[in-house]
Structures are given as structure tokens and as C-alpha cells.
Amino acid sequence: MNDLAGKHIVLGLTGGIACYKAAELCRALLKEGATVQIVMTEAAKQFITPVTMQALSNRPVCDSQWDAREPNNMAHINLSREADAILIAPCSADFMSKLVHGGADDLLSLMCLARPVDKVPLLIAPAMNREMWDHPATVRNRAQLQQDGCTVLGVGTGDQACGETGDGRMLEPQELLQDVIAFFQPKVLSGQSVLVTAGPTFEAIDPVRGITNRSSGKMGFAIARAAQEAGAQVTLVAGPVALPTPRGVRRIDVQSASDMLVACVSAAQSASLFVATAAVADWRPAQPSDQKIKKDGSGQTPSLTFVENPDILATLAQSARAQNGALYCVGFAAESHDLLAHATAKRIRKGVPLLVGNIGPATFGKDDNALLLVDANGSWELPRNTKLALARQLVSEIAGRLPLPNAESSHALLRQRVAPTCLLPYPAPSP
Ligand code: C5P
């Protein structure tokens, strides 16, 4: 994917061991299609050389406010006017403090102060020792920076270069990349709480065997990621799949349809949108054996009887919250043929306003898909694309259908949509 195509990122490095991760981050940003201009402080140059950063970014590094290469000798103005975003990674405790106070005694801080705040977003990826991160001064600075419109990305937890263990590591390059990509997505689900089911279910026959299906979970995981990128708080209830959890998404792993129902009924109480992407098994063995069913050599096969599983989507679509408009439900249909007819009938049968059809064999396990959206007004296709691209389109379609909040909350929503964000993991840990 080229999720950052056309974006020009000014990547600022300040003093910290995590500068070594900035090299990989620079490559990752370029790989997603961005152009990257590196700006380094003197302290950063103690940790990684401008030679490395120039070679990786394919541009000379800027490190001085007195840079005579600039015709107008105003590197701080030129750099900040060209950027789609300024990302400081790593951002030291000292540099955070400098930003708070409007310090401007080197090129990077000068450029941050000179940036047009309403046009050029500033994102910082803090990196420091855990005591420094938890220090009241840093906690205050974090809060102030957010208030000033800066997006403070989260920090990682774990072993630190100093030998201590705790919060304050800079996020990994791939995590930062996801956060930057997410930052640029339109916040069409800001203020929404979204519940997504994904993957197959596993219905036990005995302790070692069971019935499942070929759903990979990729579509549901992509929808969870797209909803999170769009500003929602997302809970993903996942059947047995080995996919990584999208950043910032709360994941609940389940096995059977019954487990999935329990998790969904609970999570739906605070959700405003439910997207049922999971391929839930229609039936389960009526009496799973608590011991492994053995071959006894007689050639006789065991006979299994089945009972129907609860329909999670229909259950939630009939709930009081859905009926009074507080929960918007979207279903999926994986069919092998006659997609439009089946999807149209299924939308009515499930009692949902929007149903998304896809051809099962053409989507299971694949990274791309094509979707057919069916609502009360008709149907139209989202043509074949990557599942993430389709998920983003679907999220935008859904956002346009959500009931409008009342006037007061719509103002609150608008404020949230333009307000600075703090991309800490969900649920946000207490500071
Ligand atoms: O009836 P069918 O399985 O084709 O319906 C598909 C839609 O219903 C999907 O959105 C799926 O997640 C949901 N579903 C469910 N619980 C079931 C069966 C399907 O939520 N037991």
C-alpha cells in the first residue's frame, strides 16, 4: 500500500538512544510513499550520524538555523511551510519541555515554533527513562502539549537502555508508521464506540477436535483497524485466528459462537455501531464429548447430532438499543452465487439497515476482496481492492448513514473532530 503517497513529513530527531529506531522509521515512511526531510538537533547527532539519515532519506539533513544553502537563509520557515506533518521521533523529555515553553535556540525547536499550527500538525514520539516519563514535570508537559494542539503518541513498555524496565521506550518504527497513517485518515467515526466480530468460530466435538470454517478474519480485522483510524473506540471480538491486533483496538478472543454471543452482548451495551464480519458456525455438536472420541477398530463412525447456534447479529439487531436507534448494525453475507438476491433477502431477515455481501471463496484467506452494499435504497459495489482499502471505504459509507446526533452533541462531535488527539493505546492508561 502507499498510504502516505504525496505526504511530505519532516522527521525531527532529538537526543536519545531511540535515534537508532528513527533510521528504520525513515525507511518505513518512504516505503509508504512519503517524502521525508530529516532535521536533527546537536544531541541527536551524538546518537546517529547525519550521514546515515541523509543516505536513508535521500536528502541532505538540516541541522542548523544558519544554513547558508537556503537562498533566504530561513530554513525554519521553509521547512515548516512545506510539511504535511512534523514528526519528532525520538522526542526527548528536554525537547518536550522546550516545546512547551516555546524555546527556539536550534533549528528544530525554531521550526516547530514557526509552524502554522492550523495547517501543519505536530506529532511527537516521546522516548525517555521511565522515571523521567512519570515525573510530574513530564506529565504536565504532556498535558500542555496536547492542549497546545500537539499529538502526543504513546510510549512502549519494557527493557530500557539504562537497564531499567517500564514505560518510556519509543514506540517501534512499525507502530509509529501505523499511527502516522491513522493520523491522516478522516475522523468520520470520532466519538463512536464500535464493536466488530471477525474470523471463524470453533465448535468443539471433543477436547481435540471441532468444526470451523475457512474465514481468515482479515476483513474484520481490517474493519476494526479502519474504524480505529477513523477515530472510534473499537472492540474486536475475534474467533480463532493468528492475526496481529490492530493498534489501539481492544481485542477479545473467543472460540465458539456461544462465547462470541456473550462477549458481544456485553460489549454492545456501550457500542453505537456493530459490524458483524465473523463467519459464525450455523450449528454446533449438541453434546461435545469431554473425552477424546476414540476409534474402537470396529469400523463404526460416531454419529453427531447438531443444534443451531444463536444468531449474534439478529440478536443484537433486535435488542432495545438497536431498535431505538442507539446501535447501528451492519451484517455480512458470504455467498457462493446470486450475491445480490441472497444479500437483499439476508438484510431483511436479519433486520439490519445495511448488509455487505461478498463471494466467500473469493475472499477467504485473501488480502483483497470486492463488496456489494445493500440497504433500503438499493445496492452498489465497492470494486476489488485490498481489504484495508475496502474497510476504509465501508467505514466512510457507514459513517454517512449513522443517525445524526442531536444538535448539542453534534457540536461536541465537531469539536472532537478538530481537537488534537492523543494516540495512546485504548483503553488509555491513567497518566
Ligand atoms: O446467516 P448467515 O450466517 O449467512 O449471516 C451472515 C451474517 O450474520 C454475518 O454478518 C455474520 O457475522 C452474522 N451471523 C451471526 N451469528 C450467526 C450467524 C451469522 O452474527 N450465528
Boltz pocket constraint, residues with backbone or C-beta under 6 A from the ligand:
constraints:
  - pocket:
      binder: B
      contacts: [[A, 197], [A, 257], [A, 276], [A, 277], [A, 278], [A, 279], [A, 280], [A, 281], [A, 282], [A, 309], [A, 310], [A, 311], [A, 312], [A, 313], [A, 314], [A, 330], [A, 331], [A, 332], [A, 333], [A, 334], [A, 346]]
      max_distance: 6.0
